[in-house]
Amino acid sequence: MTSLVSAVRSQVLGLVARRFNGGAGPYAGLSLLPDKILLPLHRTGLDPVPEMDQRLAEQPVSRMPLPFGMRAWLVAGYEPVRQVLGSVDGYSNDFGKFAGRVGINVAVEPGGLGFADPPVHTRLRKMLTPEFTMRRLARLQPRIEAIVGGRLDAMAQAGGTADLWHDFALPIPALTICELLGVPYADRDYFQKLSTARFDLAEGGGPALDAVGESLDYLGGLIEQQRREPGDGLLGSLIRAHGSDIDDRELAGLADGVLTGGLETSASMLALGALLLMTDESLGARMRAGDGVDRMVEELLRYLTVVQVAFPRVAVRDVRVGDADIRAGDVVICSLSGADRDSPMGVRPHRVDPDRAAARSHMAFGYGIHRCIGAELARMELRTAYPALVRRFPAMRPAVPPAELNFRRASIVFGLDALPVELGE
Ligand code: HEM
């Protein structure tokens, strides 16, 4: 299994390197992506860049420059994004279809739910769904509380200052997901690094692809071991229930999607949400009082929309979206962060308003058949961690002015890599 994954990985990386790079130097071509493509990944502070507002007002569906002669569209408005993501048969998420157009062999797609179309997607998602029901997830609630409590104790013990990203935001989902999957606790640091690296396109796509390959290698080893001796976590129960219906590559893709889908995303929400709770006094006070925690969590999900764009879709037939005529074969990028700041989200969408009526209709977890399978687990983490944090450290403040924080420049998952704070104890 490990050798299969290694082979897949080196094939993907090799083909990508050759296609994008002409074989010279590691992935140099990928770092030359035109800046306009990265528009939906850029922010001003916590807000989408002003140009995104202009698109929302004037051109919610617009052409995007893409290399290799591909036609691509940026879909930013709330309604058009719903139309694209809600379509059952208009678009494909299949990496093979997309990659084939830029010269990557279709036999080496990375796998996982996010890149699969029905009926493969339907079959795989059905296997995973029972692991994410409220009843099954409920068993993790005491573990999440213990994990949050453990991190708060460790920070209090160290005293003075902390890096909220490394000491709080990242370990909480990392430990929760390791628990869910059955990944050994000792491997968590390694996984945090891989997961962060795969979403960061600031240095081009090469390091991100390396991280995907390495993560698949690791999971291959774990699957090999659990095939012999299935554990209590999600991997073990998938092997027990469907062992003969799912091959190792599909299993590694599923596990990889769950692991990375649930780690970086929830960590960014925890860090950026904590930043808002520290700097917006009335929001912090309401969270401390436990006054409408669920509603506040939804508004923070909407406002931050950390997964900035959905997986690329490829139109499988000609389709009209808004005023645009999208042709079969065109690539469609949906800006979730743009959609969540559009007018259907109510007045003053660039403000955090815990009483916002439309907040629950946000697109932070996507929409349609690929909507986030881990949404309820993420909510459990956020609803547990935010109030506990602001209660334990009511006077906590950023240790540097917010303007000096190092926000990611062009990452699919928006966030920061360090959040220095004074605990105020
Ligand atoms: C605040 C945290 C999270 C956010 C903002 C988030 C966001 C998203 C979004 C926007 C999508 C849809 C992408 C698309 O349609 O192209 C998605 C899909 C997915 N998410 Fe999450 N997610 C979060 C947490 C989690 C967790 C905790 C898990 C698992 C433990 C998870 C696993 C997945 C998986 C497997 C998919 C693919 C579903 C499919 O294609 O059918 N996510 N997520």
Boltz pocket constraint, residues with backbone or C-beta under 6 A from the ligand:
constraints:
  - pocket:
      binder: B
      contacts: [[A, 85], [A, 113], [A, 114], [A, 115], [A, 125], [A, 177], [A, 254], [A, 257], [A, 258], [A, 259], [A, 261], [A, 262], [A, 263], [A, 265], [A, 266], [A, 269], [A, 306], [A, 307], [A, 309], [A, 310], [A, 311], [A, 312], [A, 336], [A, 363], [A, 364], [A, 365], [A, 366], [A, 367], [A, 369], [A, 370], [A, 371], [A, 372], [A, 373], [A, 374], [A, 375], [A, 377], [A, 378]]
      max_distance: 6.0
